[in-house]
């Protein structure tokens, strides 16, 4: 009798959870928990931080100047001919200071630069039995440039250059110096590569043109037309 009682008690204990499961099934069935997979959110690609002030050094080489030495007789205003062509070229070095703003991948801002060196040439020509020794040298250039660029990679910027420049030119005819200062323009292209958060290197091509300037030497006049192409390497430090 005792054994039967124990068996009945064990059966009741086992039947209780089954009854609960059956009741749940009758109430609507078993609902498995739903696990939601998060939808991945695409993060915008980094564009690098170019905004802020900077200072730098440049080292360049100028070439391809084209300054024809035309001689005019002052008394008659007749053109006597060309006494040669000055092809300005030479090394130059400079300092620069600028500031940039950044909007998404676009970067823009002004830059003040000063360059000096040995951009020069001399030529000798003879017209009507008269020898003309002419030399031209750009002593220094002060320029205000606007640079506008696009960050093609977070650490690589390509940009265009446009600016106004003031050149101090030493110009001689047969040993007589008739130097002058002339305002012109500069245009070009460049690229800048970040080394780290503070330092970057640059490579640039520029064309500088300082227009026309009449130089009078006694009975004759010549017209100076200083221009040149310039390739530069630079190093920038960001504040």
Residue pairs with C-beta under 8 A, 6 or more apart in sequence:
21 30
24 30
45 154
46 154
47 102
47 104
47 105
47 151
47 154
48 151
48 153
48 154
48 155
48 157
48 194
49 102
49 197
50 100
50 102
50 107
50 151
50 157
51 100
51 101
51 102
51 107
52 99
52 100
52 238
52 239
53 97
53 98
53 99
53 238
53 239
54 97
54 98
54 99
54 100
54 236
54 237
54 238
54 239
55 95
55 96
55 97
55 98
55 236
55 237
55 239
56 95
56 96
56 97
56 202
56 234
56 235
56 236
56 237
57 93
57 94
57 95
57 96
57 234
57 235
58 93
58 94
58 95
58 96
58 113
58 115
58 202
58 204
58 232
58 233
58 234
59 91
59 92
59 93
59 232
59 233
59 234
60 91
60 92
60 93
60 94
60 115
60 117
60 204
60 230
60 231
60 232
60 233
61 89
61 90
61 91
61 92
61 230
61 231
62 88
62 89
62 90
62 91
62 92
62 117
62 119
62 138
62 228
62 229
62 230
63 89
63 228
63 229
63 230
63 231
64 87
64 89
64 228
64 229
65 86
65 87
65 88
65 89
65 119
65 121
65 226
65 227
65 228
65 229
66 85
66 87
66 225
66 227
67 85
67 86
67 87
67 88
67 121
67 136
67 224
67 225
67 226
67 227
68 82
68 84
68 85
68 86
68 225
69 82
69 83
69 84
69 85
69 86
69 123
69 125
69 132
69 134
69 222
70 79
70 81
70 82
70 83
70 222
70 223
71 79
71 80
71 81
71 82
71 83
71 127
71 132
71 220
71 221
71 222
72 78
72 79
72 80
72 220
72 221
72 222
72 223
73 80
73 219
73 220
74 216
74 218
74 219
74 220
74 221
75 219
80 127
80 128
80 220
81 127
82 125
83 123
83 124
83 125
83 126
83 127
83 132
83 134
83 222
84 123
84 124
84 125
84 132
84 134
85 123
86 121
86 122
86 123
86 134
86 135
86 136
87 121
88 119
88 120
88 121
88 136
88 138
88 226
88 227
88 228
89 119
89 120
89 121
89 228
90 117
90 118
90 119
90 120
91 117
91 118
92 115
92 116
92 117
92 118
92 119
92 230
93 115
93 116
93 117
94 113
94 114
94 115
94 116
94 232
95 113
95 114
96 111
96 112
96 113
96 114
96 234
96 236
97 111
97 112
97 113
98 109
98 110
98 111
98 112
98 145
98 147
99 109
99 110
100 107
100 108
100 109
100 147
101 107
101 108
101 109
102 151
105 150
105 151
105 152
106 148
106 149
106 150
106 151
107 148
107 149
107 150
107 151
107 157
107 159
108 146
108 147
108 148
108 149
109 146
109 147
110 144
110 145
110 146
110 147
111 144
111 145
111 146
111 147
111 163
112 142
112 143
112 144
112 145
113 141
113 142
113 143
113 144
113 145
114 140
114 141
114 142
114 143
115 140
115 141
115 143
116 139
116 140
116 141
118 137
119 137
119 138
119 228
120 135
120 136
120 137
120 138
120 170
121 135
121 136
122 133
122 134
122 135
122 136
123 133
123 134
123 135
124 131
124 132
124 133
124 134
125 131
125 132
125 134
126 132
131 174
132 173
132 174
133 172
133 173
133 174
133 175
134 171
134 172
134 173
134 222
135 170
135 171
135 172
136 169
136 170
136 171
136 172
136 224
136 226
137 169
137 170
137 171
138 167
138 168
138 169
138 170
138 226
138 228
139 168
139 169
139 170
140 167
140 168
141 165
141 166
141 167
141 168
141 208
142 165
142 166
143 163
143 164
143 165
143 166
143 186
144 163
144 164
144 165
145 161
145 162
145 163
145 186
146 161
146 162
146 163
147 159
147 160
147 161
147 190
148 159
148 160
149 157
149 158
149 159
149 160
149 190
149 192
150 157
150 158
150 159
151 157
152 158
154 194
155 193
155 194
156 191
156 192
156 193
156 194
157 191
157 192
157 193
158 189
158 190
158 191
159 189
159 190
159 191
159 192
160 187
160 188
160 189
160 190
161 186
161 187
161 188
161 189
161 190
161 204
161 206
162 185
162 186
162 187
163 185
163 186
163 187
164 183
164 184
164 185
164 186
165 183
165 184
165 185
165 186
165 208
165 210
166 181
166 182
166 183
166 184
167 181
167 182
167 183
167 184
167 208
167 210
167 226
168 179
168 181
169 179
169 180
169 181
169 182
169 210
169 213
169 224
169 226
170 177
170 179
171 177
171 178
171 179
171 180
171 215
171 224
172 178
173 215
173 217
173 220
173 222
174 217
176 217
178 215
178 216
178 217
180 213
180 215
180 224
182 210
182 211
182 213
182 226
183 210
183 211
184 208
184 209
184 210
184 211
184 226
184 227
185 208
185 209
186 206
186 207
186 208
186 209
187 206
187 207
188 204
188 205
188 206
188 207
188 230
189 204
189 205
190 202
190 203
190 204
190 205
191 202
191 203
191 204
192 200
192 201
192 202
192 236
193 200
193 201
193 202
194 200
195 201
197 238
198 237
198 238
199 235
199 236
199 237
199 238
200 235
200 236
200 238
201 233
201 234
201 235
201 236
202 232
202 233
202 234
202 235
202 236
203 231
203 232
203 233
203 234
204 230
204 231
204 232
204 233
204 234
205 229
205 230
205 231
205 232
206 229
206 230
206 231
206 232
207 227
207 228
207 229
207 230
208 227
208 228
208 229
208 230
209 226
209 227
210 225
210 226
210 227
211 225
212 223
212 224
212 225
213 223
213 224
213 225
213 226
214 221
214 222
214 223
214 224
215 221
215 222
215 223
215 224
